Amino acid sequence: MAGSSYSLLKYPVNRLLPVIHAAVALGAADAALELFRENIVKRVRMQTRGRVADEPLIQSSFGKAWDLVHVAGLQLQDAIDLTDAIYGPAPTREGNLEDRAVMNMGVSGAGTKAFAAIDLVVQASGASIFRTGDPLERIARDALVMRNHASADFASMSHVAGGVLLGQGLGDYAEPLF
């Protein structure tokens, strides 16, 4: 495959895999928003017999989740654009350690925001989603697995990238993996 014209093969794997991971997290969050929107309008609060979708806290949870997904998409797109400019098939600039810090913060930040959006809609959905077979429950479970991947570790990445952006270098973080 070394001579392949498939452009994704030209990217370093440590640049490409975190982008894919964040994109999957963002897609899961987007799907969670859609499922929530479809399901919440059908729910009636047993105690009040009112529509759950009419409740201000439910609307606020959805609004916050929507905002997180939107911002995560913008952040991921910025990281993709920078990755493409430096590592893509037709690079337009040389990358440096600060660029990698920005890319790493972009992909891990986008994933973290996507997971937070999923958490908001899951919490606002009620316990009924945890019945076997509910697609939102599956997204919640998959998100729990995805957020444990190193590329989604925003706490660690913000520490390392913050040090780089402050001119303090990588510390003991493995340079080829950054």
C-alpha positions as CSV (number, residue, x, y, z in Angstrom):
1,M,0.0,0.0,0.0
2,A,3.0,2.3,0.2
3,G,2.5,3.4,-3.4
4,S,-1.2,3.7,-3.1
5,S,-3.0,6.8,-4.2
6,Y,-5.5,6.5,-1.4
7,S,-5.0,9.9,0.3
8,L,-5.8,8.9,3.9
9,L,-2.7,6.6,3.8
10,K,-0.5,9.6,3.5
11,Y,-1.5,10.9,6.9
12,P,0.5,9.8,10.0
13,V,-1.6,7.3,11.9
14,N,-1.2,9.2,15.2
15,R,-2.9,12.2,13.4
16,L,-5.6,10.2,11.7
17,L,-6.9,7.9,14.4
18,P,-7.8,10.6,16.9
19,V,-9.7,12.5,14.2
20,I,-11.7,9.4,13.4
21,H,-12.3,8.7,17.1
22,A,-13.6,12.3,17.6
23,A,-15.7,12.0,14.4
24,V,-17.4,8.9,15.7
25,A,-18.1,10.5,19.0
26,L,-19.6,13.5,17.3
27,G,-21.7,11.2,15.1
28,A,-23.0,9.4,18.1
29,A,-23.8,12.6,19.8
30,D,-25.7,13.8,16.7
31,A,-27.6,10.6,16.6
32,A,-28.4,10.9,20.4
33,L,-29.9,14.4,19.7
34,E,-32.1,13.1,17.0
35,L,-33.3,10.1,19.0
36,F,-34.0,12.4,21.9
37,R,-35.9,14.8,19.8
38,E,-38.0,12.0,18.3
39,N,-38.7,10.3,21.6
40,I,-39.2,13.2,24.0
41,V,-42.3,14.6,22.2
42,K,-44.0,11.2,22.9
43,R,-43.3,11.1,26.6
44,V,-45.8,12.2,29.2
45,R,-44.8,12.7,32.8
46,M,-46.7,10.2,34.9
47,Q,-46.9,12.5,37.9
48,T,-48.3,15.6,36.1
49,R,-49.7,14.1,32.9
50,G,-47.9,16.9,31.1
51,R,-45.8,16.5,28.0
52,V,-42.1,16.1,29.0
53,A,-41.0,18.1,26.0
54,D,-42.8,21.2,27.4
55,E,-40.7,21.2,30.6
56,P,-38.1,24.0,30.8
57,L,-35.4,21.8,32.2
58,I,-35.8,19.3,29.4
59,Q,-35.7,22.1,26.8
60,S,-32.6,23.5,28.5
61,S,-30.9,20.1,28.5
62,F,-31.6,19.7,24.8
63,G,-30.4,23.3,24.1
64,K,-27.2,22.7,26.0
65,A,-26.6,19.4,24.3
66,W,-27.2,20.9,20.8
67,D,-24.8,23.7,21.6
68,L,-22.1,21.2,22.7
69,V,-22.5,19.2,19.5
70,H,-22.4,22.3,17.3
71,V,-19.2,23.7,19.0
72,A,-17.6,20.2,18.9
73,G,-18.3,20.1,15.2
74,L,-16.6,23.4,14.7
75,Q,-13.7,22.4,16.8
76,L,-13.2,19.2,15.0
77,Q,-13.4,20.9,11.6
78,D,-10.7,23.3,12.7
79,A,-8.5,20.4,13.8
80,I,-9.2,18.6,10.5
81,D,-8.3,21.7,8.5
82,L,-5.0,22.1,10.3
83,T,-4.2,18.4,10.0
84,D,-4.9,18.5,6.3
85,A,-2.8,21.7,5.8
86,I,0.2,20.1,7.4
87,Y,-0.1,16.3,6.7
88,G,-2.6,16.1,3.8
89,P,-1.8,15.0,0.3
90,A,-1.1,18.6,-0.7
91,P,0.4,20.3,2.4
92,T,0.3,24.0,2.5
93,R,2.5,24.6,5.6
94,E,5.1,23.0,7.9
95,G,3.7,21.9,11.3
96,N,5.3,22.5,14.6
97,L,4.7,21.4,18.2
98,E,2.2,24.1,18.9
99,D,0.2,23.1,15.8
100,R,0.1,19.5,17.1
101,A,-1.1,20.9,20.5
102,V,-3.9,22.7,18.8
103,M,-4.8,19.6,16.7
104,N,-4.8,17.3,19.8
105,M,-6.9,19.8,21.8
106,G,-9.3,20.0,18.9
107,V,-9.9,16.3,18.6
108,S,-10.0,15.5,22.3
109,G,-12.0,18.6,23.0
110,A,-14.5,17.8,20.3
111,G,-14.9,14.2,21.7
112,T,-15.3,15.4,25.2
113,K,-18.0,17.9,24.2
114,A,-19.8,15.1,22.2
115,F,-19.7,12.9,25.3
116,A,-21.1,15.7,27.5
117,A,-24.0,16.2,25.0
118,I,-24.8,12.5,25.1
119,D,-24.8,12.6,28.9
120,L,-27.2,15.5,28.9
121,V,-29.8,13.8,26.7
122,V,-29.4,10.5,28.4
123,Q,-30.0,12.1,31.8
124,A,-33.0,14.0,30.4
125,S,-34.5,10.8,28.8
126,G,-35.4,9.0,31.9
127,A,-34.8,5.4,33.0
128,S,-36.9,3.9,30.3
129,I,-34.1,4.2,27.7
130,F,-32.2,1.5,29.6
131,R,-34.6,-1.1,28.5
132,T,-33.0,-3.6,26.2
133,G,-33.0,-2.5,22.6
134,D,-33.3,1.2,23.0
135,P,-30.9,2.9,20.6
136,L,-30.1,5.8,22.9
137,E,-29.1,3.3,25.6
138,R,-26.7,1.7,23.1
139,I,-25.2,5.1,22.3
140,A,-24.8,5.8,26.0
141,R,-23.0,2.5,26.5
142,D,-20.8,3.0,23.4
143,A,-19.9,6.5,24.6
144,L,-18.7,5.0,27.9
145,V,-16.3,2.8,26.0
146,M,-15.1,5.5,23.6
147,R,-14.4,8.1,26.3
148,N,-11.8,5.7,27.9
149,H,-9.6,5.8,24.8
150,A,-6.4,7.9,25.2
151,S,-7.3,10.2,22.4
152,A,-10.4,11.2,24.3
153,D,-8.5,11.9,27.5
154,F,-9.1,15.7,27.6
155,A,-7.7,16.1,31.1
156,S,-4.3,14.6,30.1
157,M,-4.2,16.3,26.7
158,S,-5.1,19.7,28.1
159,H,-2.2,19.4,30.5
160,V,0.3,18.4,27.9
161,A,-1.0,20.7,25.2
162,G,-1.3,23.6,27.7
163,G,2.4,23.1,28.6
164,V,3.4,23.2,24.9
165,L,1.3,26.3,24.3
166,L,2.9,28.0,27.3
167,G,6.4,27.2,25.8
168,Q,7.1,24.5,28.4
169,G,7.5,21.6,26.0
170,L,6.1,18.1,26.3
171,G,7.5,17.1,29.7
172,D,7.8,13.3,29.8
173,Y,5.0,12.8,27.1
174,A,6.3,10.7,24.2
175,E,7.0,13.1,21.4
176,P,6.2,10.8,18.5
177,L,2.7,10.2,20.0
178,F,1.9,13.8,20.5
